[in-house]
Amino acid sequence: MKKTLLSLALISALSGCAIIQSTGLNESDPTVTGQLEIVKKEFETIAGPATGKPVSVAVYSFQDKTGQRRPQANIASLSTAVTQGAETFLIQALQNVGRGEWFDVVERVGIDNLTKERLIIRQMREAYEGANAKPLLPMQFAGIIIEGGIIGYDSSTTSGGAGARVFGIGKQTQWSTDTVTVSLRAVSVQTGKVLATTTVQKTILSTADSATALKFYDAGTKSFEAELGLTINEPGTYAVKATIEMAVVELIKEGAKKGIWEYKPQTASLTITQPIQQQPVISSEIRKEKKDELVQEKAENKGAIEANSSQQQPNDRKATEGIKGENGSNKKEVK
């Protein structure tokens, strides 16, 4: 019984380690989150068109041209490997790229429904208002048509794994990668010329971790075996969405290289600030010391002046007495 409990404890510990996908998808995997963050940042911050007006474009379809089925072991799957509604992601990407400053998308996927609804409105207005019925506003036309599709889906382009077992207890991990390829092109409505085209690929990662335990007990006559596993697959739909967004950014770059459109000039605003002149801060102690020094200097100057004046007074008396004596002698000689 103790051996069984020990085996269960080891299985629980290994299963906890198995949740952390060592070679697959996790929040710190640079091959997943790092690339997606870079693409997302560039998708949102790319500079707008130089004219300041969005380009009118139309999307008729964006189909799955791969013909691939969802891979399943020993089962003939009828499900497709990628989404069949990728034009929704393309329209959303065209509307949101560069903070919505690049493209003005007009509805063409459901053009039949749109024209039918406009026809119903026109008939109702004519029935109630007669010949003076207010006409509908004309539909907006597009100068460029965005064509393309999902042109490739390759399963298990790379795969691998690793594992180890000690005394019947161990852990193993397996991983594989798929690749999805998306193509976009911009076609001029007036001339039918292909203005720009781009092809983008993205990797889809899948991992599987498992922990096993095999233990013999009761003198080797009985065995206990347990296995626990976890598989994580990157969503294929999310991968297609990220690939389409990347393709839209690359299409804008390709059009700028060929001179179809230009980026908005980036103007850096410089603010010049005047230097602030501050008076030196003197603490109270320094001010007190300077005040004492000034008082002492004044006292010393005052003492020196009084000493000079006291020395000059006797000399002046002697000089006046000498002058008086000389005058008296002169008077006697005159007599």
ROTORPA-980104 format. One line per field, with one value per residue (C-alpha): residue number from 1; x, y, z. Coordinates in pm, whole numbers, plus 50000, padded with zeros to 5 digits. Layout:
BEGIN
seq <- (NUM	...);
px <- (X	...);
py <- (Y	...);
pz <- (Z	...);
//
This chain:
BEGIN
seq <- (1	2	3	4	5	6	7	8	9	10	11	12	13	14	15	16	17	18	19	20	21	22	23	24	25	26	27	28	29	30	31	32	33	34	35	36	37	38	39	40	41	42	43	44	45	46	47	48	49	50	51	52	53	54	55	56	57	58	59	60	61	62	63	64	65	66	67	68	69	70	71	72	73	74	75	76	77	78	79	80	81	82	83	84	85	86	87	88	89	90	91	92	93	94	95	96	97	98	99	100	101	102	103	104	105	106	107	108	109	110	111	112	113	114	115	116	117	118	119	120	121	122	123	124	125	126	127	128	129	130	131	132	133	134	135	136	137	138	139	140	141	142	143	144	145	146	147	148	149	150	151	152	153	154	155	156	157	158	159	160	161	162	163	164	165	166	167	168	169	170	171	172	173	174	175	176	177	178	179	180	181	182	183	184	185	186	187	188	189	190	191	192	193	194	195	196	197	198	199	200	201	202	203	204	205	206	207	208	209	210	211	212	213	214	215	216	217	218	219	220	221	222	223	224	225	226	227	228	229	230	231	232	233	234	235	236	237	238	239	240	241	242	243	244	245	246	247	248	249	250	251	252	253	254	255	256	257	258	259	260	261	262	263	264	265	266	267	268	269	270	271	272	273	274	275	276	277	278	279	280	281	282	283	284	285	286	287	288	289	290	291	292	293	294	295	296	297	298	299	300	301	302	303	304	305	306	307	308	309	310	311	312	313	314	315	316	317	318	319	320	321	322	323	324	325	326	327	328	329	330	331	332	333	334	335);
px <- (50000	50283	50446	50120	50082	50443	50385	50074	50266	50539	50281	50119	50455	50542	50200	50250	50575	50406	50168	50464	50524	50901	50914	50564	50329	50352	50340	50719	50784	50966	50870	50500	50442	50748	50664	50295	50372	50603	50344	50063	50266	50358	49998	49871	50150	50228	50219	49905	49881	50038	49713	49532	49238	49180	49201	48866	48902	48668	48693	48484	48621	48914	48886	49067	49263	49458	49208	49365	49167	49220	49489	49365	49531	49361	49048	48933	48833	48588	48674	48895	49233	49165	48863	48630	48537	48876	48732	48595	48949	49070	48798	48865	49240	49194	48970	49198	49549	49731	49459	49201	49372	49464	49161	48790	48630	48306	48074	48110	48095	47718	47657	47353	47180	47269	47125	46810	46751	46804	46554	46294	46343	46305	45985	45833	45913	45758	45448	45387	45536	45476	45693	45829	45986	46323	46596	46859	47214	47450	47674	48039	48277	48623	48943	49128	49017	49197	49230	49402	49342	49492	49717	49900	49872	50156	50117	50403	50677	50899	50846	51042	51038	51234	51175	51338	51230	51393	51263	50949	50873	50943	50828	50825	50738	50660	50614	50529	50482	50244	50277	49999	50058	49850	49871	49733	49735	49601	49436	49351	48985	49052	49332	49312	49683	49818	49968	50128	50139	50273	50294	50329	50382	50327	50412	50148	50294	50161	50302	50216	50361	50297	50413	50409	50471	50517	50570	50586	50489	50396	50724	50697	50375	50161	50215	50077	50086	49952	49985	49890	49923	49851	49835	49829	49763	49784	49442	49455	49193	49397	49707	49519	49403	49756	49891	49632	49718	50086	50006	49812	50111	50346	50108	50122	50502	50516	50284	50500	50814	50647	50516	50146	50106	50328	50354	50251	50566	50656	50695	50879	50769	51062	50994	51272	51269	51460	51709	51588	51832	51809	51965	52201	52031	52212	52118	52045	52372	52578	52384	52447	52820	52841	52649	52894	53189	53042	52983	53338	53484	53284	53402	53767	53739	53578	53857	54127	53968	53945	54308	54423	54221	54363	54720	54660	54523	54852	55054	54822	54858	55239	55232	55012	55228	55543	55387	55285	55641	55795	55553	55642	56017	55967	55776	56061	56319	56113	56101);
py <- (50000	50237	50168	50244	50577	50664	50593	50811	51095	51073	51073	51386	51561	51466	51568	51912	51941	51822	52117	52347	52289	52284	52304	52419	52708	52912	53279	53316	53140	53396	53218	53277	53584	53776	53761	53827	54134	54275	54216	54362	54673	54733	54667	54941	55200	55196	55548	55653	55764	56095	56226	56189	56016	55639	55432	55285	54906	54612	54249	53999	53675	53528	53152	52847	52720	52451	52165	52033	51841	51852	51594	51316	50985	50681	50886	51025	51373	51582	51904	52153	52244	52620	52845	52898	53253	53423	53726	53845	53865	54041	54309	54368	54392	54644	54859	54857	54874	55195	55307	55288	55553	55339	55176	55245	54905	54880	54578	54327	53988	54024	54242	54033	54092	54461	54515	54322	54538	54857	54732	54670	55021	55173	54983	55081	55447	55443	55269	55528	55843	55782	55937	56196	55929	56025	55820	55631	55760	55596	55319	55398	55241	55106	55201	54885	54523	54310	53953	53644	53354	53089	52907	52661	52451	52207	51964	51838	52030	51961	51731	51585	51480	51368	51152	50969	50698	50577	50271	50278	50646	50915	51204	51262	51549	51574	51872	51944	52248	52328	52612	52828	53048	53352	53556	53907	54129	54475	54509	54843	54867	55109	54918	54567	54585	54404	54689	54494	54138	53968	53620	53555	53235	53157	52858	52679	52499	52191	52014	51704	51622	51306	51137	50761	50533	50155	49971	49601	49488	49173	49003	49105	48921	49232	49562	49913	50148	50501	50770	51136	51368	51720	51843	52208	52315	52672	52767	52751	53024	53264	53179	53260	53593	53689	53589	53802	54105	54052	54024	54354	54532	54380	54482	54844	54830	54677	54947	55219	55069	55068	55424	55336	55539	55719	55728	56029	56227	56193	56539	56543	56829	56986	57201	57441	57540	57833	57743	57830	58036	57962	58158	57963	57837	57934	57753	57934	57825	57961	58288	58316	58255	58519	58765	58708	58761	59091	59213	59118	59298	59612	59600	59562	59851	60071	59990	60070	60406	60499	60400	60616	60911	60874	60872	61179	61395	61412	61483	61768	61916	61900	62064	62353	62404	62417	62674	62889	62872	62980	63274	63386	63379	63572	63836	63874	63917	64191	64388);
pz <- (50000	50084	49750	49572	49753	49672	49307	49302	49466	49204	48926	49068	49083	48729	48601	48755	48565	48248	48249	48180	47810	47779	47401	47316	47385	47698	47786	47786	47453	47233	46911	46983	47198	47081	46711	46769	46980	46711	46436	46648	46730	46365	46257	46488	46460	46087	45940	45750	45385	45286	45137	45468	45293	45311	44992	44882	44843	44789	44902	44705	44850	45036	44997	45123	44822	45006	44998	45317	45578	45949	46032	46261	46333	46173	46091	45756	45866	45665	45851	45671	45812	45804	45834	45538	45639	45620	45432	45767	45907	45592	45605	45974	45914	45632	45851	46155	46009	46096	46340	46058	45841	45539	45378	45334	45271	45071	45093	44810	44983	45034	44727	44623	44954	44941	44591	44680	44985	44785	44528	44800	44938	44592	44527	44862	44808	44462	44597	44869	44715	44346	44077	44322	44544	44687	44516	44711	44733	44482	44610	44665	44416	44493	44319	44422	44465	44724	44597	44732	44967	45190	44944	45165	45479	45547	45838	46055	45878	46181	46476	46764	47124	47428	47732	48022	48267	48587	48772	48562	48637	48380	48163	47788	47557	47186	46956	46594	46372	46086	45836	45691	45384	45285	44962	44895	44586	44505	44161	43994	43890	43603	43431	43581	43661	43965	44164	44451	44579	44891	45043	45417	45615	45982	46198	46409	46712	46891	47197	47401	47744	47942	48262	48320	48616	48620	48948	49040	49386	49579	49493	49129	49069	49031	48852	48878	48576	48533	48265	48254	47955	47830	47470	47361	47003	46881	46736	46358	46321	46534	46328	46005	46152	46255	45913	45731	45948	45871	45499	45503	45659	45400	45119	45237	45245	44896	44759	44913	44752	44408	44446	44456	44777	45023	45398	45599	45690	46053	46207	46535	46757	46944	47249	47349	47711	47857	48129	48474	48677	49043	49324	49545	49853	50176	50489	50812	50967	50677	50689	51063	51018	50745	50963	51251	51018	50894	51252	51350	51048	51131	51493	51387	51140	51406	51657	51403	51326	51696	51751	51464	51590	51945	51809	51596	51883	52093	51781	51693	52046	52027	51686	51812	52122	51909	51684	51982	52124	51798	51773	52127	52056	51741	51927	52183	51909	51749	52068);
//
